[in-house]
Amino acid sequence: CPAHQHIWKFSDDSTIVGCVSENYLEYRSIIMDFVNWCESNQLRLDT
């Protein structure tokens, strides 16, 4: 697995893609940063 993640941005949608093998903490940190950014910019997340 590569040790990096990708954020794909579309006109009205975003997707975070990452490969998680043994240590998911880095991936989780990126997800939490994105969630916080969305909240700060008053954007709604769908799961």
mmCIF entry with sequence, helices, sheets and N, C-alpha, C, O atoms, coordinates in Angstrom:
data_MODEL
# 
_entry.id   MODEL 
# 
_entity.id                         1 
_entity.type                       polymer 
_entity.pdbx_number_of_molecules   1 
# 
_entity_poly.entity_id                      1 
_entity_poly.type                           'polypeptide(L)' 
_entity_poly.nstd_linkage                   no 
_entity_poly.nstd_monomer                   no 
_entity_poly.pdbx_seq_one_letter_code       CPAHQHIWKFSDDSTIVGCVSENYLEYRSIIMDFVNWCESNQLRLDT 
_entity_poly.pdbx_seq_one_letter_code_can   CPAHQHIWKFSDDSTIVGCVSENYLEYRSIIMDFVNWCESNQLRLDT 
_entity_poly.pdbx_strand_id                 A 
# 
loop_
_entity_poly_seq.entity_id 
_entity_poly_seq.num 
_entity_poly_seq.mon_id 
_entity_poly_seq.hetero 
1 1  CYS n 
1 2  PRO n 
1 3  ALA n 
1 4  HIS n 
1 5  GLN n 
1 6  HIS n 
1 7  ILE n 
1 8  TRP n 
1 9  LYS n 
1 10 PHE n 
1 11 SER n 
1 12 ASP n 
1 13 ASP n 
1 14 SER n 
1 15 THR n 
1 16 ILE n 
1 17 VAL n 
1 18 GLY n 
1 19 CYS n 
1 20 VAL n 
1 21 SER n 
1 22 GLU n 
1 23 ASN n 
1 24 TYR n 
1 25 LEU n 
1 26 GLU n 
1 27 TYR n 
1 28 ARG n 
1 29 SER n 
1 30 ILE n 
1 31 ILE n 
1 32 MET n 
1 33 ASP n 
1 34 PHE n 
1 35 VAL n 
1 36 ASN n 
1 37 TRP n 
1 38 CYS n 
1 39 GLU n 
1 40 SER n 
1 41 ASN n 
1 42 GLN n 
1 43 LEU n 
1 44 ARG n 
1 45 LEU n 
1 46 ASP n 
1 47 THR n 
# 
_struct_asym.id          A 
_struct_asym.entity_id   1 
# 
_struct_conf.conf_type_id            HELX_P 
_struct_conf.id                      HELX_P1 
_struct_conf.pdbx_PDB_helix_id       AA1 
_struct_conf.beg_label_comp_id       LEU 
_struct_conf.beg_label_asym_id       A 
_struct_conf.beg_label_seq_id        25 
_struct_conf.pdbx_beg_PDB_ins_code   ? 
_struct_conf.end_label_comp_id       SER 
_struct_conf.end_label_asym_id       A 
_struct_conf.end_label_seq_id        40 
_struct_conf.pdbx_end_PDB_ins_code   ? 
_struct_conf.beg_auth_comp_id        LEU 
_struct_conf.beg_auth_asym_id        A 
_struct_conf.beg_auth_seq_id         25 
_struct_conf.end_auth_comp_id        SER 
_struct_conf.end_auth_asym_id        A 
_struct_conf.end_auth_seq_id         40 
_struct_conf.pdbx_PDB_helix_class    1 
_struct_conf.details                 ? 
_struct_conf.pdbx_PDB_helix_length   16 
# 
_struct_conf_type.id          HELX_P 
_struct_conf_type.criteria    ? 
_struct_conf_type.reference   ? 
# 
_struct_sheet.id               AA1 
_struct_sheet.type             ? 
_struct_sheet.number_strands   2 
_struct_sheet.details          ? 
# 
_struct_sheet_order.sheet_id     AA1 
_struct_sheet_order.range_id_1   1 
_struct_sheet_order.range_id_2   2 
_struct_sheet_order.offset       ? 
_struct_sheet_order.sense        anti-parallel 
# 
loop_
_struct_sheet_range.sheet_id 
_struct_sheet_range.id 
_struct_sheet_range.beg_label_comp_id 
_struct_sheet_range.beg_label_asym_id 
_struct_sheet_range.beg_label_seq_id 
_struct_sheet_range.pdbx_beg_PDB_ins_code 
_struct_sheet_range.end_label_comp_id 
_struct_sheet_range.end_label_asym_id 
_struct_sheet_range.end_label_seq_id 
_struct_sheet_range.pdbx_end_PDB_ins_code 
_struct_sheet_range.beg_auth_comp_id 
_struct_sheet_range.beg_auth_asym_id 
_struct_sheet_range.beg_auth_seq_id 
_struct_sheet_range.end_auth_comp_id 
_struct_sheet_range.end_auth_asym_id 
_struct_sheet_range.end_auth_seq_id 
AA1 1 GLN A 5  ? LYS A 9  ? GLN A 5  LYS A 9  
AA1 2 SER A 14 ? GLY A 18 ? SER A 14 GLY A 18 
# 
loop_
_atom_site.group_PDB 
_atom_site.id 
_atom_site.type_symbol 
_atom_site.label_atom_id 
_atom_site.label_alt_id 
_atom_site.label_comp_id 
_atom_site.label_asym_id 
_atom_site.label_entity_id 
_atom_site.label_seq_id 
_atom_site.pdbx_PDB_ins_code 
_atom_site.Cartn_x 
_atom_site.Cartn_y 
_atom_site.Cartn_z 
_atom_site.occupancy 
_atom_site.B_iso_or_equiv 
_atom_site.pdbx_formal_charge 
_atom_site.auth_seq_id 
_atom_site.auth_comp_id 
_atom_site.auth_asym_id 
_atom_site.auth_atom_id 
_atom_site.pdbx_PDB_model_num 
ATOM 1   N N  . CYS A 1 1  ? 0.836   -1.195 0.000  1.00 0.00 ? 1  CYS A N  1 
ATOM 2   C CA . CYS A 1 1  ? 0.000   0.000  0.000  1.00 0.00 ? 1  CYS A CA 1 
ATOM 3   C C  . CYS A 1 1  ? 0.874   1.249  0.000  1.00 0.00 ? 1  CYS A C  1 
ATOM 4   O O  . CYS A 1 1  ? 1.866   1.307  0.726  1.00 0.00 ? 1  CYS A O  1 
ATOM 5   N N  . PRO A 1 2  ? 0.526   2.231  -0.789 1.00 0.00 ? 2  PRO A N  1 
ATOM 6   C CA . PRO A 1 2  ? 1.225   3.511  -0.679 1.00 0.00 ? 2  PRO A CA 1 
ATOM 7   C C  . PRO A 1 2  ? 0.882   4.164  0.655  1.00 0.00 ? 2  PRO A C  1 
ATOM 8   O O  . PRO A 1 2  ? -0.196  3.940  1.206  1.00 0.00 ? 2  PRO A O  1 
ATOM 9   N N  . ALA A 1 3  ? 1.787   4.956  1.158  1.00 0.00 ? 3  ALA A N  1 
ATOM 10  C CA . ALA A 1 3  ? 1.580   5.601  2.463  1.00 0.00 ? 3  ALA A CA 1 
ATOM 11  C C  . ALA A 1 3  ? 0.961   6.978  2.311  1.00 0.00 ? 3  ALA A C  1 
ATOM 12  O O  . ALA A 1 3  ? 1.250   7.869  3.110  1.00 0.00 ? 3  ALA A O  1 
ATOM 13  N N  . HIS A 1 4  ? 0.121   7.176  1.313  1.00 0.00 ? 4  HIS A N  1 
ATOM 14  C CA . HIS A 1 4  ? -0.502  8.479  1.130  1.00 0.00 ? 4  HIS A CA 1 
ATOM 15  C C  . HIS A 1 4  ? -1.964  8.297  0.742  1.00 0.00 ? 4  HIS A C  1 
ATOM 16  O O  . HIS A 1 4  ? -2.388  7.214  0.337  1.00 0.00 ? 4  HIS A O  1 
ATOM 17  N N  . GLN A 1 5  ? -2.707  9.359  0.872  1.00 0.00 ? 5  GLN A N  1 
ATOM 18  C CA . GLN A 1 5  ? -4.122  9.354  0.550  1.00 0.00 ? 5  GLN A CA 1 
ATOM 19  C C  . GLN A 1 5  ? -4.376  10.370 -0.547 1.00 0.00 ? 5  GLN A C  1 
ATOM 20  O O  . GLN A 1 5  ? -3.548  11.241 -0.814 1.00 0.00 ? 5  GLN A O  1 
ATOM 21  N N  . HIS A 1 6  ? -5.525  10.244 -1.172 1.00 0.00 ? 6  HIS A N  1 
ATOM 22  C CA . HIS A 1 6  ? -5.923  11.173 -2.222 1.00 0.00 ? 6  HIS A CA 1 
ATOM 23  C C  . HIS A 1 6  ? -7.290  11.750 -1.875 1.00 0.00 ? 6  HIS A C  1 
ATOM 24  O O  . HIS A 1 6  ? -8.160  11.043 -1.368 1.00 0.00 ? 6  HIS A O  1 
ATOM 25  N N  . ILE A 1 7  ? -7.471  13.026 -2.149 1.00 0.00 ? 7  ILE A N  1 
ATOM 26  C CA . ILE A 1 7  ? -8.786  13.650 -2.057 1.00 0.00 ? 7  ILE A CA 1 
ATOM 27  C C  . ILE A 1 7  ? -9.188  14.012 -3.471 1.00 0.00 ? 7  ILE A C  1 
ATOM 28  O O  . ILE A 1 7  ? -8.513  14.798 -4.137 1.00 0.00 ? 7  ILE A O  1 
ATOM 29  N N  . TRP A 1 8  ? -10.286 13.439 -3.926 1.00 0.00 ? 8  TRP A N  1 
ATOM 30  C CA . TRP A 1 8  ? -10.806 13.743 -5.251 1.00 0.00 ? 8  TRP A CA 1 
ATOM 31  C C  . TRP A 1 8  ? -11.977 14.692 -5.086 1.00 0.00 ? 8  TRP A C  1 
ATOM 32  O O  . TRP A 1 8  ? -12.929 14.386 -4.368 1.00 0.00 ? 8  TRP A O  1 
ATOM 33  N N  . LYS A 1 9  ? -11.917 15.829 -5.735 1.00 0.00 ? 9  LYS A N  1 
ATOM 34  C CA . LYS A 1 9  ? -12.957 16.848 -5.632 1.00 0.00 ? 9  LYS A CA 1 
ATOM 35  C C  . LYS A 1 9  ? -13.699 16.931 -6.943 1.00 0.00 ? 9  LYS A C  1 
ATOM 36  O O  . LYS A 1 9  ? -13.090 17.100 -8.000 1.00 0.00 ? 9  LYS A O  1 
ATOM 37  N N  . PHE A 1 10 ? -15.003 16.815 -6.880 1.00 0.00 ? 10 PHE A N  1 
ATOM 38  C CA . PHE A 1 10 ? -15.875 16.978 -8.026 1.00 0.00 ? 10 PHE A CA 1 
ATOM 39  C C  . PHE A 1 10 ? -16.692 18.247 -7.807 1.00 0.00 ? 10 PHE A C  1 
ATOM 40  O O  . PHE A 1 10 ? -16.559 18.888 -6.765 1.00 0.00 ? 10 PHE A O  1 
ATOM 41  N N  . SER A 1 11 ? -17.514 18.612 -8.748 1.00 0.00 ? 11 SER A N  1 
ATOM 42  C CA . SER A 1 11 ? -18.250 19.878 -8.646 1.00 0.00 ? 11 SER A CA 1 
ATOM 43  C C  . SER A 1 11 ? -19.108 19.960 -7.386 1.00 0.00 ? 11 SER A C  1 
ATOM 44  O O  . SER A 1 11 ? -19.211 21.026 -6.780 1.00 0.00 ? 11 SER A O  1 
ATOM 45  N N  . ASP A 1 12 ? -19.715 18.865 -6.990 1.00 0.00 ? 12 ASP A N  1 
ATOM 46  C CA . ASP A 1 12 ? -20.560 18.906 -5.798 1.00 0.00 ? 12 ASP A CA 1 
ATOM 47  C C  . ASP A 1 12 ? -20.290 17.732 -4.859 1.00 0.00 ? 12 ASP A C  1 
ATOM 48  O O  . ASP A 1 12 ? -21.143 17.377 -4.045 1.00 0.00 ? 12 ASP A O  1 
ATOM 49  N N  . ASP A 1 13 ? -19.114 17.135 -4.970 1.00 0.00 ? 13 ASP A N  1 
ATOM 50  C CA . ASP A 1 13 ? -18.830 15.949 -4.177 1.00 0.00 ? 13 ASP A CA 1 
ATOM 51  C C  . ASP A 1 13 ? -17.327 15.823 -3.936 1.00 0.00 ? 13 ASP A C  1 
ATOM 52  O O  . ASP A 1 13 ? -16.527 16.276 -4.755 1.00 0.00 ? 13 ASP A O  1 
ATOM 53  N N  . SER A 1 14 ? -16.948 15.221 -2.835 1.00 0.00 ? 14 SER A N  1 
ATOM 54  C CA . SER A 1 14 ? -15.538 14.947 -2.523 1.00 0.00 ? 14 SER A CA 1 
ATOM 55  C C  . SER A 1 14 ? -15.420 13.505 -2.063 1.00 0.00 ? 14 SER A C  1 
ATOM 56  O O  . SER A 1 14 ? -16.324 12.969 -1.421 1.00 0.00 ? 14 SER A O  1 
ATOM 57  N N  . THR A 1 15 ? -14.309 12.889 -2.394 1.00 0.00 ? 15 THR A N  1 
ATOM 58  C CA . THR A 1 15 ? -14.040 11.519 -1.986 1.00 0.00 ? 15 THR A CA 1 
ATOM 59  C C  . THR A 1 15 ? -12.611 11.428 -1.480 1.00 0.00 ? 15 THR A C  1 
ATOM 60  O O  . THR A 1 15 ? -11.689 11.943 -2.113 1.00 0.00 ? 15 THR A O  1 
ATOM 61  N N  . ILE A 1 16 ? -12.428 10.778 -0.346 1.00 0.00 ? 16 ILE A N  1 
ATOM 62  C CA . ILE A 1 16 ? -11.085 10.526 0.173  1.00 0.00 ? 16 ILE A CA 1 
ATOM 63  C C  . ILE A 1 16 ? -10.805 9.039  -0.001 1.00 0.00 ? 16 ILE A C  1 
ATOM 64  O O  . ILE A 1 16 ? -11.571 8.191  0.456  1.00 0.00 ? 16 ILE A O  1 
ATOM 65  N N  . VAL A 1 17 ? -9.701  8.739  -0.666 1.00 0.00 ? 17 VAL A N  1 
ATOM 66  C CA . VAL A 1 17 ? -9.324  7.353  -0.930 1.00 0.00 ? 17 VAL A CA 1 
ATOM 67  C C  . VAL A 1 17 ? -7.960  7.104  -0.316 1.00 0.00 ? 17 VAL A C  1 
ATOM 68  O O  . VAL A 1 17 ? -7.023  7.872  -0.539 1.00 0.00 ? 17 VAL A O  1 
ATOM 69  N N  . GLY A 1 18 ? -7.846  6.046  0.447  1.00 0.00 ? 18 GLY A N  1 
ATOM 70  C CA . GLY A 1 18 ? -6.559  5.707  1.044  1.00 0.00 ? 18 GLY A CA 1 
ATOM 71  C C  . GLY A 1 18 ? -6.452  4.217  1.265  1.00 0.00 ? 18 GLY A C  1 
ATOM 72  O O  . GLY A 1 18 ? -7.459  3.516  1.359  1.00 0.00 ? 18 GLY A O  1 
ATOM 73  N N  . CYS A 1 19 ? -5.251  3.750  1.346  1.00 0.00 ? 19 CYS A N  1 
ATOM 74  C CA . CYS A 1 19 ? -4.983  2.339  1.601  1.00 0.00 ? 19 CYS A CA 1 
ATOM 75  C C  . CYS A 1 19 ? -4.588  2.184  3.066  1.00 0.00 ? 19 CYS A C  1 
ATOM 76  O O  . CYS A 1 19 ? -3.591  2.754  3.511  1.00 0.00 ? 19 CYS A O  1 
ATOM 77  N N  . VAL A 1 20 ? -5.365  1.420  3.803  1.00 0.00 ? 20 VAL A N  1 
ATOM 78  C CA . VAL A 1 20 ? -5.096  1.215  5.220  1.00 0.00 ? 20 VAL A CA 1 
ATOM 79  C C  . VAL A 1 20 ? -4.631  -0.226 5.390  1.00 0.00 ? 20 VAL A C  1 
ATOM 80  O O  . VAL A 1 20 ? -5.339  -1.163 5.024  1.00 0.00 ? 20 VAL A O  1 
ATOM 81  N N  . SER A 1 21 ? -3.438  -0.395 5.947  1.00 0.00 ? 21 SER A N  1 
ATOM 82  C CA . SER A 1 21 ? -2.955  -1.758 6.160  1.00 0.00 ? 21 SER A CA 1 
ATOM 83  C C  . SER A 1 21 ? -2.904  -2.066 7.652  1.00 0.00 ? 21 SER A C  1 
ATOM 84  O O  . SER A 1 21 ? -3.825  -2.687 8.182  1.00 0.00 ? 21 SER A O  1 
ATOM 85  N N  . GLU A 1 22 ? -1.861  -1.651 8.329  1.00 0.00 ? 22 GLU A N  1 
ATOM 86  C CA . GLU A 1 22 ? -1.733  -1.972 9.750  1.00 0.00 ? 22 GLU A CA 1 
ATOM 87  C C  . GLU A 1 22 ? -2.081  -0.792 10.651 1.00 0.00 ? 22 GLU A C  1 
ATOM 88  O O  . GLU A 1 22 ? -2.802  -0.960 11.634 1.00 0.00 ? 22 GLU A O  1 
ATOM 89  N N  . ASN A 1 23 ? -1.585  0.389  10.332 1.00 0.00 ? 23 ASN A N  1 
ATOM 90  C CA . ASN A 1 23 ? -1.776  1.549  11.193 1.00 0.00 ? 23 ASN A CA 1 
ATOM 91  C C  . ASN A 1 23 ? -2.746  2.513  10.523 1.00 0.00 ? 23 ASN A C  1 
ATOM 92  O O  . ASN A 1 23 ? -2.399  3.176  9.545  1.00 0.00 ? 23 ASN A O  1 
ATOM 93  N N  . TYR A 1 24 ? -3.940  2.585  11.044 1.00 0.00 ? 24 TYR A N  1 
ATOM 94  C CA . TYR A 1 24 ? -4.967  3.431  10.458 1.00 0.00 ? 24 TYR A CA 1 
ATOM 95  C C  . TYR A 1 24 ? -4.963  4.848  11.023 1.00 0.00 ? 24 TYR A C  1 
ATOM 96  O O  . TYR A 1 24 ? -5.772  5.668  10.589 1.00 0.00 ? 24 TYR A O  1 
ATOM 97  N N  . LEU A 1 25 ? -4.090  5.166  11.969 1.00 0.00 ? 25 LEU A N  1 
ATOM 98  C CA . LEU A 1 25 ? -4.127  6.468  12.638 1.00 0.00 ? 25 LEU A CA 1 
ATOM 99  C C  . LEU A 1 25 ? -3.853  7.628  11.688 1.00 0.00 ? 25 LEU A C  1 
ATOM 100 O O  . LEU A 1 25 ? -4.485  8.677  11.812 1.00 0.00 ? 25 LEU A O  1 
ATOM 101 N N  . GLU A 1 26 ? -2.931  7.468  10.745 1.00 0.00 ? 26 GLU A N  1 
ATOM 102 C CA . GLU A 1 26 ? -2.653  8.541  9.785  1.00 0.00 ? 26 GLU A CA 1 
ATOM 103 C C  . GLU A 1 26 ? -3.881  8.792  8.909  1.00 0.00 ? 26 GLU A C  1 
ATOM 104 O O  . GLU A 1 26 ? -4.249  9.941  8.666  1.00 0.00 ? 26 GLU A O  1 
ATOM 105 N N  . TYR A 1 27 ? -4.508  7.720  8.438  1.00 0.00 ? 27 TYR A N  1 
ATOM 106 C CA . TYR A 1 27 ? -5.705  7.849  7.608  1.00 0.00 ? 27 TYR A CA 1 
ATOM 107 C C  . TYR A 1 27 ? -6.835  8.501  8.399  1.00 0.00 ? 27 TYR A C  1 
ATOM 108 O O  . TYR A 1 27 ? -7.533  9.378  7.888  1.00 0.00 ? 27 TYR A O  1 
ATOM 109 N N  . ARG A 1 28 ? -7.010  8.073  9.639  1.00 0.00 ? 28 ARG A N  1 
ATOM 110 C CA . ARG A 1 28 ? -8.054  8.651  10.492 1.00 0.00 ? 28 ARG A CA 1 
ATOM 111 C C  . ARG A 1 28 ? -7.815  10.139 10.719 1.00 0.00 ? 28 ARG A C  1 
ATOM 112 O O  . ARG A 1 28 ? -8.765  10.921 10.751 1.00 0.00 ? 28 ARG A O  1 
ATOM 113 N N  . SER A 1 29 ? -6.558  10.533 10.875 1.00 0.00 ? 29 SER A N  1 
ATOM 114 C CA . SER A 1 29 ? -6.211  11.938 11.064 1.00 0.00 ? 29 SER A CA 1 
ATOM 115 C C  . SER A 1 29 ? -6.611  12.766 9.844  1.00 0.00 ? 29 SER A C  1 
ATOM 116 O O  . SER A 1 29 ? -7.121  13.877 9.987  1.00 0.00 ? 29 SER A O  1 
ATOM 117 N N  . ILE A 1 30 ? -6.385  12.235 8.660  1.00 0.00 ? 30 ILE A N  1 
ATOM 118 C CA . ILE A 1 30 ? -6.764  12.949 7.433  1.00 0.00 ? 30 ILE A CA 1 
ATOM 119 C C  . ILE A 1 30 ? -8.276  13.088 7.345  1.00 0.00 ? 30 ILE A C  1 
ATOM 120 O O  . ILE A 1 30 ? -8.779  14.141 6.955  1.00 0.00 ? 30 ILE A O  1 
ATOM 121 N N  . ILE A 1 31 ? -9.003  12.042 7.702  1.00 0.00 ? 31 ILE A N  1 
ATOM 122 C CA . ILE A 1 31 ? -10.468 12.104 7.696  1.00 0.00 ? 31 ILE A CA 1 
ATOM 123 C C  . ILE A 1 31 ? -10.951 13.164 8.684  1.00 0.00 ? 31 ILE A C  1 
ATOM 124 O O  . ILE A 1 31 ? -11.826 13.962 8.350  1.00 0.00 ? 31 ILE A O  1 
ATOM 125 N N  . MET A 1 32 ? -10.395 13.181 9.889  1.00 0.00 ? 32 MET A N  1 
ATOM 126 C CA . MET A 1 32 ? -10.815 14.160 10.896 1.00 0.00 ? 32 MET A CA 1 
ATOM 127 C C  . MET A 1 32 ? -10.479 15.585 10.465 1.00 0.00 ? 32 MET A C  1 
ATOM 128 O O  . MET A 1 32 ? -11.261 16.502 10.720 1.00 0.00 ? 32 MET A O  1 
ATOM 129 N N  . ASP A 1 33 ? -9.343  15.787 9.824  1.00 0.00 ? 33 ASP A N  1 
ATOM 130 C CA . ASP A 1 33 ? -8.995  17.115 9.303  1.00 0.00 ? 33 ASP A CA 1 
ATOM 131 C C  . ASP A 1 33 ? -10.016 17.561 8.267  1.00 0.00 ? 33 ASP A C  1 
ATOM 132 O O  . ASP A 1 33 ? -10.425 18.722 8.250  1.00 0.00 ? 33 ASP A O  1 
ATOM 133 N N  . PHE A 1 34 ? -10.427 16.641 7.404  1.00 0.00 ? 34 PHE A N  1 
ATOM 134 C CA . PHE A 1 34 ? -11.414 16.964 6.374  1.00 0.00 ? 34 PHE A CA 1 
ATOM 135 C C  . PHE A 1 34 ? -12.775 17.279 6.997  1.00 0.00 ? 34 PHE A C  1 
ATOM 136 O O  . PHE A 1 34 ? -13.445 18.225 6.581  1.00 0.00 ? 34 PHE A O  1 
ATOM 137 N N  . VAL A 1 35 ? -13.179 16.500 7.982  1.00 0.00 ? 35 VAL A N  1 
ATOM 138 C CA . VAL A 1 35 ? -14.447 16.749 8.680  1.00 0.00 ? 35 VAL A CA 1 
ATOM 139 C C  . VAL A 1 35 ? -14.416 18.121 9.344  1.00 0.00 ? 35 VAL A C  1 
ATOM 140 O O  . VAL A 1 35 ? -15.380 18.881 9.242  1.00 0.00 ? 35 VAL A O  1 
ATOM 141 N N  . ASN A 1 36 ? -13.330 18.440 10.017 1.00 0.00 ? 36 ASN A N  1 
ATOM 142 C CA . ASN A 1 36 ? -13.205 19.752 10.668 1.00 0.00 ? 36 ASN A CA 1 
ATOM 143 C C  . ASN A 1 36 ? -13.228 20.884 9.654  1.00 0.00 ? 36 ASN A C  1 
ATOM 144 O O  . ASN A 1 36 ? -13.841 21.923 9.900  1.00 0.00 ? 36 ASN A O  1 
ATOM 145 N N  . TRP A 1 37 ? -12.567 20.694 8.517  1.00 0.00 ? 37 TRP A N  1 
ATOM 146 C CA . TRP A 1 37 ? -12.570 21.709 7.465  1.00 0.00 ? 37 TRP A CA 1 
ATOM 147 C C  . TRP A 1 37 ? -13.990 21.927 6.940  1.00 0.00 ? 37 TRP A C  1 
ATOM 148 O O  . TRP A 1 37 ? -14.406 23.064 6.718  1.00 0.00 ? 37 TRP A O  1 
ATOM 149 N N  . CYS A 1 38 ? -14.725 20.844 6.744  1.00 0.00 ? 38 CYS A N  1 
ATOM 150 C CA . CYS A 1 38 ? -16.110 20.964 6.272  1.00 0.00 ? 38 CYS A CA 1 
ATOM 151 C C  . CYS A 1 38 ? -16.970 21.710 7.284  1.00 0.00 ? 38 CYS A C  1 
ATOM 152 O O  . CYS A 1 38 ? -17.766 22.572 6.909  1.00 0.00 ? 38 CYS A O  1 
ATOM 153 N N  . GLU A 1 39 ? -16.817 21.388 8.549  1.00 0.00 ? 39 GLU A N  1 
ATOM 154 C CA . GLU A 1 39 ? -17.584 22.083 9.586  1.00 0.00 ? 39 GLU A CA 1 
ATOM 155 C C  . GLU A 1 39 ? -17.234 23.564 9.631  1.00 0.00 ? 39 GLU A C  1 
ATOM 156 O O  . GLU A 1 39 ? -18.123 24.404 9.774  1.00 0.00 ? 39 GLU A O  1 
ATOM 157 N N  . SER A 1 40 ? -15.964 23.891 9.510  1.00 0.00 ? 40 SER A N  1 
ATOM 158 C CA . SER A 1 40 ? -15.524 25.293 9.533  1.00 0.00 ? 40 SER A CA 1 
ATOM 159 C C  . SER A 1 40 ? -16.062 26.082 8.351  1.00 0.00 ? 40 SER A C  1 
ATOM 160 O O  . SER A 1 40 ? -16.261 27.294 8.442  1.00 0.00 ? 40 SER A O  1 
ATOM 161 N N  . ASN A 1 41 ? -16.296 25.396 7.246  1.00 0.00 ? 41 ASN A N  1 
ATOM 162 C CA . ASN A 1 41 ? -16.781 26.045 6.032  1.00 0.00 ? 41 ASN A CA 1 
ATOM 163 C C  . ASN A 1 41 ? -18.265 25.798 5.789  1.00 0.00 ? 41 ASN A C  1 
ATOM 164 O O  . ASN A 1 41 ? -18.775 26.028 4.693  1.00 0.00 ? 41 ASN A O  1 
ATOM 165 N N  . GLN A 1 42 ? -18.947 25.327 6.830  1.00 0.00 ? 42 GLN A N  1 
ATOM 166 C CA . GLN A 1 42 ? -20.394 25.103 6.808  1.00 0.00 ? 42 GLN A CA 1 
ATOM 167 C C  . GLN A 1 42 ? -20.820 24.218 5.641  1.00 0.00 ? 42 GLN A C  1 
ATOM 168 O O  . GLN A 1 42 ? -21.784 24.518 4.936  1.00 0.00 ? 42 GLN A O  1 
ATOM 169 N N  . LEU A 1 43 ? -20.088 23.123 5.449  1.00 0.00 ? 43 LEU A N  1 
ATOM 170 C CA . LEU A 1 43 ? -20.426 22.144 4.423  1.00 0.00 ? 43 LEU A CA 1 
ATOM 171 C C  . LEU A 1 43 ? -20.967 20.889 5.091  1.00 0.00 ? 43 LEU A C  1 
ATOM 172 O O  . LEU A 1 43 ? -20.469 20.472 6.137  1.00 0.00 ? 43 LEU A O  1 
ATOM 173 N N  . ARG A 1 44 ? -21.969 20.297 4.496  1.00 0.00 ? 44 ARG A N  1 
ATOM 174 C CA . ARG A 1 44 ? -22.593 19.097 5.044  1.00 0.00 ? 44 ARG A CA 1 
ATOM 175 C C  . ARG A 1 44 ? -21.923 17.853 4.477  1.00 0.00 ? 44 ARG A C  1 
ATOM 176 O O  . ARG A 1 44 ? -21.637 17.781 3.282  1.00 0.00 ? 44 ARG A O  1 
ATOM 177 N N  . LEU A 1 45 ? -21.679 16.886 5.334  1.00 0.00 ? 45 LEU A N  1 
ATOM 178 C CA . LEU A 1 45 ? -21.105 15.611 4.907  1.00 0.00 ? 45 LEU A CA 1 
ATOM 179 C C  . LEU A 1 45 ? -22.179 14.537 4.911  1.00 0.00 ? 45 LEU A C  1 
ATOM 180 O O  . LEU A 1 45 ? -22.972 14.446 5.848  1.00 0.00 ? 45 LEU A O  1 
ATOM 181 N N  . ASP A 1 46 ? -22.202 13.735 3.878  1.00 0.00 ? 46 ASP A N  1 
ATOM 182 C CA . ASP A 1 46 ? -23.057 12.552 3.820  1.00 0.00 ? 46 ASP A CA 1 
ATOM 183 C C  . ASP A 1 46 ? -22.149 11.335 3.930  1.00 0.00 ? 46 ASP A C  1 
ATOM 184 O O  . ASP A 1 46 ? -21.053 11.317 3.371  1.00 0.00 ? 46 ASP A O  1 
ATOM 185 N N  . THR A 1 47 ? -22.602 10.334 4.643  1.00 0.00 ? 47 THR A N  1 
ATOM 186 C CA . THR A 1 47 ? -21.786 9.125  4.773  1.00 0.00 ? 47 THR A CA 1 
ATOM 187 C C  . THR A 1 47 ? -22.473 7.949  4.151  1.00 0.00 ? 47 THR A C  1 
ATOM 188 O O  . THR A 1 47 ? -21.935 6.842  4.164  1.00 0.00 ? 47 THR A O  1 
# 
